[in-house]
Amino acid sequence: MKLDRYLMAAVVMAAVLTGCRTRVDPYYPRGNQKPDTPSGQQPSTPDPQTDPKPNPNSTWQISYEGRKVVNGENTDEIRVNNIPITQQYLVSVINKANYATYGGDVIAFFKNELANNSEYVYVGSPEVIQFSRFRHGTWYAFVIGLDSKKNITGEYTYCKFNVEEEEPTAEYLSWLGNWTVSDGRISYDIQISKEEANQVYRLDGWEVREGYSDWVQMNLEYLETFFEPSDGRMYFVSQYLTTYEDEDLDGAKVDELFLGVIDYDGITEEMGLYIIPDEGIDLAYAQQEDEDHVTINPCNIKVDVGNDTFDGKFFCMQYVYQEVSNGNWHYYNNDSVSFFDNAGSPVQVTMVRTKGETNVNRSAVMRNGKIAETGEDKPMRGKVYRPRSENRAVKAVKL
């Protein structure tokens, strides 16, 4: 049975993130929004009577220029050349596993890109675009031609390139292993394993409490956390997980996410806990005190709550779900490891390394109901890089 935890307030407006980096995860489409379908494929069938035919343009050029450093962070660079000065186009980067879901139908792929990434329209060349780091594997970078009304023309060019996984550093490897997370009231046994060297971890065991009959055991889920080489920290990030049919809701479809929560204590809106549903936001960072002891610290966020503004730290972070049909939000569990107690006083959340064998149930079930995939078998999209100083639109919602 799903247990609702929070009872508070209204949809709010835009915000500015401060205090922590904004990690942009290339696992999902740009903008950190969940894909329209698990594969990201356009659900509609191309119409041969109205859709343009594929028209490769051998004079247009697109190339992968390798890894670059921007604002102290590693990015991957794509360069576009030989595009006429008035020509509009999309630039899309997609890995082999994701593109394979289109079965060679380039027009279906182009339509999906236009529907989901239409804000990334360029005109003329040369154009140099920084992307968040690609994970290892085979990738395709496309120039997709558009007419003056931003309709697909069928004209395109592409390049195929391969990204090698880096050799993991000692700092990256230091986070791997078994840990116990605790705020003094609630604890989880977690396992951190390699997902992408020097970049991404897989974290199993969050919100798993064996022996608690009133607890929804989140043992079929895992999180992706992010390593930051510049400070050696591991960041927890809000993220979409999957869409599935919920038996407790008579088979209704729900979206599952891992999100942050704030505790609003202003005077012009209803006080209480608010969810921040935006994805790709840093929620907390883990910092090693020594090789066996870690502190987890909440990140700051500034957000409008109705006519007021919240500027403070996240209260907690946990798994949530939203009903697709009506937009209602729910929490799986009525409590969680939190950064503050009920009186609003800070609580230190710790991670202590566990010696010996782990008791974490590392599920073989992958998001979207698929068996776990590795390496370039995962469907991935490239995402345009955003500096940490760039304002991010976020909102808070009540349950």
DAKA-V20443 format. One record per backbone hydrogen bond with DSSP energy under -0.5 kcal/mol. CO is the residue of the C=O (numbers start at 1). NH is the residue of the N-H. If there is no record, write none. Layout:
{{CO | NH} {CO | NH}}
//
This chain:
{{2 | 4} {8 | 399} {9 | 398} {14 | 304} {16 | 302} {18 | 300} {21 | 23} {23 | 25} {24 | 26} {25 | 28} {26 | 381} {29 | 32} {29 | 33} {30 | 33} {37 | 40} {46 | 48} {47 | 50} {47 | 51} {55 | 156} {56 | 58} {61 | 81} {63 | 65} {63 | 79} {66 | 77} {68 | 70} {68 | 75} {70 | 73} {73 | 70} {74 | 133} {75 | 68} {76 | 131} {77 | 65} {77 | 66} {78 | 129} {79 | 63} {80 | 126} {80 | 127} {81 | 61} {83 | 125} {84 | 87} {84 | 124} {87 | 124} {88 | 146} {89 | 122} {90 | 144} {92 | 142} {93 | 382} {94 | 140} {95 | 99} {96 | 100} {97 | 101} {98 | 101} {99 | 102} {100 | 103} {102 | 105} {104 | 106} {105 | 109} {106 | 110} {107 | 111} {108 | 112} {109 | 113} {110 | 114} {111 | 115} {112 | 116} {113 | 117} {117 | 120} {119 | 121} {120 | 91} {122 | 89} {127 | 80} {127 | 129} {129 | 78} {130 | 385} {131 | 76} {137 | 163} {138 | 96} {139 | 161} {140 | 94} {141 | 159} {142 | 92} {142 | 144} {143 | 145} {143 | 157} {144 | 90} {145 | 153} {145 | 154} {146 | 88} {147 | 150} {151 | 147} {154 | 55} {155 | 145} {156 | 57} {157 | 143} {159 | 141} {161 | 139} {162 | 164} {163 | 137} {169 | 173} {170 | 174} {172 | 175} {173 | 176} {177 | 192} {178 | 354} {179 | 190} {180 | 352} {181 | 188} {182 | 350} {186 | 183} {188 | 181} {188 | 190} {190 | 179} {191 | 193} {191 | 204} {192 | 177} {193 | 202} {196 | 199} {196 | 200} {199 | 227} {200 | 195} {200 | 196} {201 | 225} {202 | 193} {202 | 204} {203 | 223} {204 | 191} {205 | 208} {207 | 209} {207 | 218} {208 | 189} {209 | 212} {211 | 213} {212 | 215} {215 | 217} {216 | 218} {217 | 219} {218 | 221} {221 | 205} {223 | 203} {223 | 225} {225 | 201} {226 | 235} {227 | 229} {228 | 231} {228 | 232} {228 | 233} {233 | 228} {234 | 286} {235 | 226} {236 | 283} {236 | 284} {238 | 280} {239 | 258} {242 | 256} {244 | 246} {244 | 254} {245 | 247} {246 | 249} {246 | 251} {246 | 252} {247 | 250} {249 | 252} {252 | 246} {253 | 324} {253 | 325} {254 | 244} {255 | 322} {256 | 241} {256 | 242} {257 | 259} {257 | 320} {258 | 239} {259 | 318} {260 | 276} {261 | 315} {261 | 316} {262 | 264} {262 | 274} {264 | 272} {272 | 264} {273 | 8} {274 | 262} {275 | 277} {275 | 397} {276 | 260} {281 | 238} {283 | 299} {284 | 236} {285 | 297} {286 | 234} {287 | 295} {290 | 293} {292 | 353} {293 | 289} {293 | 290} {294 | 351} {295 | 287} {295 | 297} {296 | 349} {297 | 285} {299 | 314} {300 | 18} {301 | 312} {302 | 16} {303 | 310} {304 | 306} {305 | 308} {308 | 305} {309 | 311} {310 | 303} {312 | 301} {315 | 339} {315 | 340} {316 | 261} {318 | 259} {319 | 332} {320 | 257} {321 | 330} {322 | 255} {323 | 327} {328 | 323} {330 | 321} {332 | 3} {337 | 317} {339 | 347} {341 | 344} {345 | 341} {347 | 349} {349 | 296} {350 | 182} {351 | 294} {352 | 180} {360 | 362} {361 | 363} {364 | 372} {366 | 369} {367 | 370} {370 | 366} {374 | 377} {375 | 378} {376 | 97} {380 | 95} {383 | 132} {387 | 390} {392 | 15} {392 | 394} {395 | 277} {396 | 12} {397 | 275}}
//
